[in-house]
């Protein structure tokens, strides 16, 4: 008796990956083995860069806070130290947003901890 293969499921699985590699150049979009490798590598990059994105945003927030703090006569580390000492619990994302969009509010926070 011949072996039974579920072609419907196999084809659907392949179509799903080929659909996701659409837009790539040449065989990366339409040759199954190359497209599968391209897709897998893309998934690896996506996973890695979701982590890297968080690191790069934190670095950006720190630069913005540092620039605004120096305008007030403090360094970044001094400001963060004073915030911890004064038990003001505010994260870097919010602090950076205040520093860029609402400098008066940022200045008020700095004056409070000085």
URRA-V312919 format. One record per residue. N is the residue number from 1. PHI is phi in radians with two decimals (none if undefined). BURIAL is b if it has 9 or more other ideal C-beta (glycine too) atoms within 8 Angstrom, else e. Layout:
N;PHI;BURIAL, N;PHI;BURIAL
This chain:
1;none;e, 2;-1.22;e, 3;-1.24;e, 4;-1.65;e, 5;-2.11;e, 6;-1.49;e, 7;-1.13;e, 8;-1.09;e, 9;-1.19;e, 10;-1.07;b, 11;-1.13;e, 12;-1.11;e, 13;-1.09;e, 14;-1.17;b, 15;-1.06;e, 16;-1.07;e, 17;-1.26;b, 18;-1.11;b, 19;-1.16;e, 20;-1.29;e, 21;-1.67;b, 22;-1.07;e, 23;1.79;e, 24;-1.32;b, 25;-1.51;e, 26;1.02;e, 27;-1.14;e, 28;-1.13;b, 29;-1.77;b, 30;-2.30;e, 31;-1.70;e, 32;-0.93;e, 33;-1.16;e, 34;-1.20;b, 35;-1.10;b, 36;-1.12;b, 37;-1.10;e, 38;-1.05;b, 39;-1.10;b, 40;-1.08;e, 41;-1.13;e, 42;-1.09;e, 43;-1.14;e, 44;-1.09;e, 45;-1.09;e, 46;-1.10;e, 47;-1.11;e, 48;-1.08;e, 49;-1.34;e, 50;-1.13;e, 51;-1.33;e, 52;-1.13;e, 53;-1.04;e, 54;-1.11;e, 55;-1.12;e, 56;-1.22;e, 57;-1.18;b, 58;-1.07;b, 59;-1.09;e, 60;-1.11;b, 61;-1.06;b, 62;-1.10;b, 63;-1.08;e, 64;-1.17;b, 65;-1.12;b, 66;-1.06;b, 67;-1.08;b, 68;-1.21;b, 69;-1.15;b, 70;-1.14;b, 71;-1.19;e, 72;-1.69;b, 73;1.55;e, 74;-2.20;b, 75;-1.62;e, 76;-1.04;b, 77;-1.16;e, 78;-1.13;b, 79;-1.08;b, 80;-1.11;b, 81;-1.07;e, 82;-1.16;b, 83;-1.11;b, 84;-1.13;e, 85;-1.12;e, 86;-1.46;e, 87;0.79;e, 88;-1.67;e, 89;-1.69;e, 90;-2.38;e, 91;-1.45;e, 92;-1.18;b, 93;-1.09;e, 94;-1.20;e, 95;-1.08;b, 96;-1.15;b, 97;-1.13;b, 98;-1.12;b, 99;-1.09;b, 100;-1.52;e, 101;-1.74;e, 102;-2.37;e, 103;-1.07;e, 104;-1.19;e, 105;-1.15;e, 106;-1.10;b, 107;-1.09;b, 108;-1.11;e, 109;-1.12;b, 110;-1.10;b, 111;-1.11;e, 112;-1.13;e, 113;-1.54;b, 114;-1.17;e
